[in-house]
Amino acid sequence: MTLDAFYTVPELAKELGITPRAIRFYETKKLLFPQRAGNTRVYTRKDRARLILILRGKRLGFSLAEIREFLELYETDINQVEQLQMLSQKVRHRIDDLEEQRVELESVLTELKGIEKQCLDTLIEKGIEE
């Protein structure tokens, strides 16, 4: 593929393992801005890279608003200092949230395992084995 290659919605969706509907959704949220070739929306390599960043942001748990903010900084901050500072802060906040969720999840798992053990012990006492 040449440097100035274009992608259609189905091509881009297939390459990135997402649905065409997902791409259209990101368009409606003003995260992607495809060009037109007649009635067909086409995407550049830059659009493809932008979509990869969007997908990565979603996978890491960032909101669309946070992703938009990050992408806008990418466009305006040539030195990327503001972008890196903001990203660092958002990543730290996300890590803190996930660490807190992990603690809560461990607590729930411990409680569920205790309930499971009680159930199995009671079944054994009643002469019923699983």
PEPE-V806994 format. One record per residue. N is the residue number from 1. RES is the residue in three letters. PHI is phi in degrees with one decimal (none if undefined). OMEGA is omega in whole degrees, 0 to 359 (999 if undefined). NEAR is the number of other C-alpha atoms within 10 Angstrom. Layout:
n:res:phi:omega:near
N:RES:PHI:OMEGA:NEAR
N:RES:PHI:OMEGA:NEAR
This chain:
n:res:phi:omega:near
1:MET:none:182:5
2:THR:-78.3:182:6
3:LEU:-62.1:181:7
4:ASP:-100.9:180:8
5:ALA:-69.1:176:10
6:PHE:-118.0:178:20
7:TYR:-120.9:171:17
8:THR:-89.3:179:17
9:VAL:-56.6:181:20
10:PRO:-62.0:179:14
11:GLU:-63.5:181:14
12:LEU:-64.9:179:21
13:ALA:-61.1:181:17
14:LYS:-63.5:182:12
15:GLU:-61.5:184:11
16:LEU:-97.1:177:13
17:GLY:69.7:177:9
18:ILE:-127.1:180:13
19:THR:-90.6:173:14
20:PRO:-57.1:179:15
21:ARG:-60.9:179:12
22:ALA:-62.3:179:13
23:ILE:-62.6:179:18
24:ARG:-63.0:177:16
25:PHE:-60.4:180:13
26:TYR:-65.6:174:16
27:GLU:-65.6:182:13
28:THR:-64.4:179:11
29:LYS:-87.9:177:13
30:LYS:61.0:175:11
31:LEU:-102.6:178:22
32:LEU:-126.7:183:19
33:PHE:-134.7:184:16
34:PRO:-69.7:173:18
35:GLN:-89.7:179:14
36:ARG:-117.2:171:11
37:ALA:-124.6:188:9
38:GLY:72.3:178:7
39:ASN:-92.4:184:7
40:THR:-95.4:174:11
41:ARG:-82.5:179:15
42:VAL:-127.0:183:19
43:TYR:-121.3:178:21
44:THR:-90.7:176:18
45:ARG:-62.2:178:14
46:LYS:-65.9:176:11
47:ASP:-62.2:179:19
48:ARG:-61.4:179:18
49:ALA:-62.8:178:11
50:ARG:-62.4:179:16
51:LEU:-64.0:177:19
52:ILE:-61.6:177:13
53:LEU:-64.8:178:15
54:ILE:-61.6:181:23
55:LEU:-63.7:178:18
56:ARG:-64.8:178:13
57:GLY:-58.8:178:17
58:LYS:-64.4:180:14
59:ARG:-60.5:181:10
60:LEU:-84.3:174:12
61:GLY:93.8:179:14
62:PHE:-82.9:179:16
63:SER:-76.0:177:13
64:LEU:-63.0:178:16
65:ALA:-63.5:179:11
66:GLU:-66.1:179:17
67:ILE:-63.7:179:20
68:ARG:-60.0:180:17
69:GLU:-59.4:179:15
70:PHE:-62.3:181:20
71:LEU:-64.6:178:16
72:GLU:-65.1:177:13
73:LEU:-64.3:179:17
74:TYR:-60.0:181:16
75:GLU:-74.5:187:10
76:THR:-100.1:184:11
77:ASP:-99.4:184:12
78:ILE:-60.1:181:10
79:ASN:-80.8:178:9
80:GLN:63.0:180:13
81:VAL:-67.9:179:12
82:GLU:-59.8:181:15
83:GLN:-61.1:181:20
84:LEU:-66.7:178:15
85:GLN:-64.2:180:11
86:MET:-64.7:180:16
87:LEU:-60.7:179:16
88:SER:-59.0:180:12
89:GLN:-65.0:181:12
90:LYS:-66.1:179:15
91:VAL:-64.4:178:15
92:ARG:-59.6:179:12
93:HIS:-63.0:180:12
94:ARG:-65.4:177:15
95:ILE:-60.6:180:13
96:ASP:-60.3:178:12
97:ASP:-60.5:181:11
98:LEU:-66.4:177:13
99:GLU:-63.4:178:12
100:GLU:-64.8:178:11
101:GLN:-63.6:179:12
102:ARG:-63.8:179:12
103:VAL:-61.9:179:11
104:GLU:-63.5:180:12
105:LEU:-63.6:177:12
106:GLU:-60.2:179:11
107:SER:-64.2:179:12
108:VAL:-64.5:179:12
109:LEU:-61.7:179:12
110:THR:-61.1:180:12
111:GLU:-64.4:180:12
112:LEU:-63.6:178:12
113:LYS:-64.6:177:12
114:GLY:-65.4:178:12
115:ILE:-64.1:178:12
116:GLU:-59.1:180:12
117:LYS:-62.3:178:12
118:GLN:-60.4:180:12
119:CYS:-62.4:181:12
120:LEU:-65.3:178:15
121:ASP:-62.8:179:14
122:THR:-65.2:178:13
123:LEU:-63.0:179:13
124:ILE:-64.8:178:12
125:GLU:-59.6:181:10
126:LYS:-86.0:178:9
127:GLY:82.3:179:9
128:ILE:-111.3:181:10
129:GLU:-111.4:180:10
130:GLU:-86.3:999:6
